[in-house]
Amino acid sequence: MTPRPYALLAELTYRCPLHCPYCSNPATHTGGEELSLDEWTRVFAEAAALGVLHLGLSGGEPLARRDLPKLVTAARQVGLYTNLITSGVGLDANRARELQAAGLDSVQISFQSDDPAQGNTIAGSKAHDAKLEAVRLVHDHGLALSLNVVIHRLNIDRLPQIIAFAESLRPERLELANVQYYGWALRNRNQLLPTREQAQTALLVAQKAQARLKGKMDVVYVLPDYLQDRPKPCMQGWGRHYLTVNPAGDVLPCPNAGSIPDLVFENIRQGSLASIWNESANFNRFRGTEWMPVPCRDCPQREIDFGGCRCQAALLTGQAAATDPVCALSPDREIVDRILDHAWRTEPDDGLVFRQNPQAVLS
Amino acid sequence: MTEIDPHHRPSLAPRVRLQIDTVRQEPVLLYPEGLLVLSPTAHEIVRRCDGHTSIESIVRSLGDEFDATEEILRQDVLETLADLQQRNLIVLDP
């Protein structure tokens, strides 16, 4: 039986005022003609009917959508728990009040560093102070606050300072996410991959913070998967709990599935969410364990890590159905080791490419 | 972490919503980027966590409704609340 999804990631737009070089948005996709408020309203209702309980409003920068409060209202009307995933840039008192009144449940704000100068450099924009103001507005309006800091070679040594900074902003949850290499991040992999020593130190720092803050603030630490010997359980399995609708209405098993060359995705403008989730060849392609190659097929971990990430397998080996080459049991692990070797010989500021942003395409 | 005491009047943490998943017909706690499916027992406990009712009163109220000794119910309540406290989903004293 087809599982029912729990969470929908709605990428409202690929427009963004920031230029982070680790962005996972597709580096070649402009976002096309963005779905309208009416179209999103239909998507939210169909998602709730399919079993979705959680909605992430993401982007790009979702605050770039002027109709964001109306989108939140539409989501809450069908009972979705609604989380705004934002840089914080573009939030002012007026919009915070509108979003709170619309029933927004929580806000996740990203920071690039605890240090304003470094934060602004990584964001490619003077965003740090605007983020601090956004945090203040979220507290003032009684919205739940999560913080997210993406971790990479340029800021990983500051992890203790980053955690202390985050604590001072009093979030209920802190996500420290090592970069995953898709989209713009893939272009900057050589500069962003941490060294093994950096990753080992950072893991200990994160674990100590988790223990110290237990019951007070959730600290989630997303590992740098290239440096592990088992793959991440990507999306908790393909087409199992999660789905993504991108700005143009393509329905994807994950935000990066567009990086798998031979998948052509159905669009919400041509079909219902339920029919796409249940019947699409793309969604069914990597469900369960039937599709798995050796060594995954016989692996006791196969229902724990689901063979890792399909996009990563496609990007690194050319085969979406291969074992994620991060896995030490993968016949392709040497590809990851070669990438690491090469990255560790690259200077972090040598040729870093900042994200360029698509022009506004509004319907 | 604060030790749970029968006089505490627990409530859900502000970011947490108790909802009935109408598609799967089960109670769930929803919170930023996560959810917890509740057992029928946990649901009976959680829906009494209104910030006004003490843990002792929750135990008595469950005793009125269900056929179990207060001792067993008290243990269920304390274990459930300790688990939710670990997950940062309840506050003991609003």
Interface residues (C-beta under 8 A of the other chain):
Chain A: R4 Y6 A48 A49 L50 G51 L53 H54 G56 G79 Y81 N83 D105 S106 Q108 G142 A144 S146 E172 R173 K214 G215 K216 M217 D218
Chain B: M1 A13 P14 R15 R17 Q19 D21 T22 V23 R24 V28 L30 Y31 P32 E33 G34 L35 Q85 Q86 N88
